[in-house]
Each structure stands twice: as C-alpha cells, then as structure tokens.
Amino acid sequence: MTASLFFIVFGGFLTFTAILNWRHRREEKINLLEAAILKVAGTEPLPLTRLDRILQTFHIIMASIFGPFLLFLGIAMMVDQLGIIP
C-alpha cells in the first residue's frame, strides 16, 4: 500500500513537472538558489549553452515517459492490493 501511494504521488509529480516544462520550454529560467547567489554577487546569469538546452529537453522527455508510467504502475498496484478487479 505504501509503495503504491509513493508511485502515485511521484508519478503525479513527474507528470505535472513534464506538463509545466513542455509549456515553458523556450523560456530561460534559473533556480532560486542560483538567483539568490547572483543577487548577492550583483551579476547577471550566463546564457544557456547548447548542452544546457539538450539536457533540459532530455529532462522533459524522461519526465514525460516515467511520470505516466509510475502513475499507471501505482494505480495498478493499488487496484491489485484492494482487490477491486477480481
């Protein structure tokens, strides 16, 4: 039961992340920690390189594959454990 809930929550999170990242994939964004460091230093962030864009696309594709898969796996485990389908 615990594993199925973990898979459902984590799969839902990955699916949500994939949807958000597909919508905003053309925007240049930085994380909060980097933004705080740059604010203290008083500098601008470096532009994204080709490798950064490739890894960003790889991240989106992997989240799009594994998110729904883990969500389906968690639901299947939950159905099996609860005995909903005989």
C-alpha positions in Angstrom: 0.0 0.0 0.0 2.8 2.4 0.8 4.7 1.7 -2.4 1.6 2.2 -4.5 0.9 5.6 -2.8 4.6 6.6 -3.4 4.3 5.7 -7.1 1.1 7.6 -7.5 2.4 10.7 -5.8 5.8 10.6 -7.5 4.3 9.8 -10.9 1.8 12.6 -10.5 4.6 15.0 -9.6 6.7 13.9 -12.6 3.7 14.2 -14.9 2.9 17.7 -13.5 6.5 18.7 -14.0 6.6 17.4 -17.5 3.4 19.4 -18.4 4.8 22.6 -16.9 8.2 22.2 -18.6 6.6 21.5 -22.0 4.6 24.7 -21.7 7.7 26.8 -20.7 10.5 25.1 -22.5 11.5 28.1 -24.6 12.0 30.4 -21.5 15.3 30.8 -19.9 14.9 30.1 -16.2 17.2 29.7 -13.2 16.6 28.1 -9.9 16.1 30.0 -6.7 19.5 29.2 -5.2 21.3 30.5 -8.2 19.1 33.6 -8.3 20.0 34.4 -4.7 23.7 33.9 -5.3 23.6 36.1 -8.4 21.6 38.8 -6.5 24.2 38.9 -3.7 27.1 39.0 -6.2 25.4 41.6 -8.3 25.9 39.8 -11.6 23.8 38.5 -14.4 23.2 34.8 -15.2 25.2 33.3 -18.0 23.3 32.4 -21.2 22.3 28.8 -21.7 24.6 26.7 -23.7 23.7 24.1 -26.3 24.4 21.3 -23.7 22.0 23.1 -21.2 19.2 23.0 -23.8 19.9 19.4 -24.7 19.8 18.3 -21.0 16.7 20.4 -20.4 14.9 18.6 -23.3 16.2 15.2 -22.0 14.7 16.0 -18.6 11.4 16.9 -20.1 11.3 13.7 -22.2 12.2 11.5 -19.3 9.6 13.1 -17.1 7.0 12.6 -19.8 7.9 8.9 -20.1 8.3 8.0 -16.4 5.6 10.2 -14.9 2.6 8.5 -16.6 4.3 5.1 -16.3 4.8 5.4 -12.5 1.3 6.8 -12.1 -0.1 3.8 -14.0 2.0 1.4 -12.0 0.9 2.9 -8.7 -2.8 2.8 -9.7 -2.4 -0.8 -10.9 -0.7 -1.8 -7.6 -3.5 -0.1 -5.6 -6.2 -1.9 -7.6 -4.4 -5.2 -7.1 -4.0 -4.7 -3.3 -7.5 -3.5 -2.8 -8.9 -6.3 -4.9 -11.2 -4.1 -6.9 -11.0 -6.2 -10.1 -11.3 -9.9 -9.3 
